[in-house]
Amino acid sequence: MSVPDYDIYEHYSINGYNIRRLVASQQPDFKSPGTFAERRSNFMGFPMKTMMDDDYSYTKLHTDGNLHEDKYDPVMEAYKLEHSEGGPPIAEGMLGGILVMMSQSLNFTIEAYVRKDRIWGTAIVSTCN
């Protein structure tokens, strides 16, 4: 009489993406994907979109060559910032550094954008007399 093999999976959804990951198995060559905290600390290269802009000493953007119409997203009304090989990083400063460190330690990629109007889409309110 043989014992059936049982595998245990975890299922969850992030922004409409369904994740199914094997977390336990009776197979002899199975390698554990880590603890719950370790699994939740790995975004598996998922591209995270962020809107950025210059903010005193906290963030300095390098937008040279990035604000062209071919990099414009009309839905977000923003330009995609791209890093060129050998060039400066997209952003420097405290917040830019924190974002890069988080992307490395949590395993996600960054898609950075800057608003076209540089005022974050603030509504213009007109008054009625």
Protein Blocks (a to p, Z undefined) as FASTA:
>chain_A
ZZddddddddddeehiacdddfbdfbfkbccebjfklmmmpgghpacddddddehjlbcc
dfehklcfklccfklopacddddehiacfbgcjklmmmmmmmmmnopaddddddfklnoo
pacddddZZ
